[in-house]
Amino acid sequence: MKATPETAAFEEGIRPLMEIVLPGRQDAVIGFRANPQLQARIEELASRSTEGQLTEEERAEYSGFVRANKFIAILKRQASRLG
């Protein structure tokens, strides 16, 4: 996945913090997976989103999960670079 300018700037901004937080934890971050119940909920919302069937509240919930997923992907990328 190619980083957007926004993502690249965000990664650059958090890099100093990640260099403090990640050492010794890279494998845990890289191997992180959502628990099965959470993953099932995300997949349910994704499917309903594709079908245009989300309520306003579900759309907000799904948006939060999408943002969290992007952040986790960035953390994993940072962990890989420090590893």
C-alpha positions in Angstrom: 0.0 0.0 0.0 1.5 3.3 -1.1 1.4 6.0 1.6 -0.5 9.2 0.8 1.2 12.5 1.6 -1.0 12.7 4.8 0.0 9.2 5.9 3.7 9.9 5.1 3.5 13.1 7.2 1.8 11.3 10.0 4.4 8.5 10.0 7.2 11.1 10.0 5.5 12.9 12.9 5.2 9.8 15.1 8.6 8.2 14.2 10.4 9.8 17.2 7.8 8.4 19.6 7.8 5.0 18.0 11.6 4.9 18.4 11.0 5.2 22.1 8.0 2.9 22.4 8.7 0.1 19.9 12.2 -1.2 20.7 11.8 -4.8 21.9 8.1 -4.8 21.0 8.4 -4.9 17.2 7.3 -8.6 17.0 4.3 -8.0 19.2 3.2 -5.0 17.1 3.8 -6.8 13.8 1.9 -9.9 14.9 -1.1 -8.0 16.4 -4.5 -9.2 15.2 -7.9 -8.1 16.3 -9.8 -10.7 18.4 -12.3 -12.8 16.5 -15.4 -11.0 17.9 -14.0 -7.6 16.9 -12.9 -8.9 13.5 -16.4 -10.3 12.9 -18.0 -7.0 13.8 -15.7 -5.1 11.5 -16.4 -7.5 8.6 -20.2 -7.2 9.3 -20.0 -3.4 9.1 -17.8 -3.6 6.0 -20.3 -5.8 4.2 -23.3 -3.7 5.2 -21.3 -0.5 4.2 -20.7 -2.0 0.7 -24.4 -2.7 0.4 -25.3 0.9 1.6 -27.1 -0.5 4.6 -25.4 1.2 7.6 -27.3 3.4 10.0 -25.7 6.7 10.9 -24.4 5.3 14.2 -23.0 2.2 12.4 -21.3 4.4 9.8 -19.6 6.3 12.6 -18.6 3.1 14.3 -17.2 1.7 11.0 -15.4 4.9 10.3 -13.7 4.6 13.7 -12.6 1.0 12.9 -11.2 2.2 9.5 -9.2 4.9 11.2 -7.9 2.4 13.8 -6.9 0.0 11.1 -4.9 2.7 9.3 -3.2 3.6 12.5 -2.4 -0.1 13.2 -1.0 -0.5 9.7 1.3 2.6 10.3 2.5 1.1 13.6 3.2 -2.2 12.0 5.2 -0.4 9.2 7.1 1.6 11.8 7.8 -1.6 13.8 9.1 -3.3 10.6 11.5 -0.5 9.9 12.9 -0.5 13.5 13.3 -4.3 13.5 
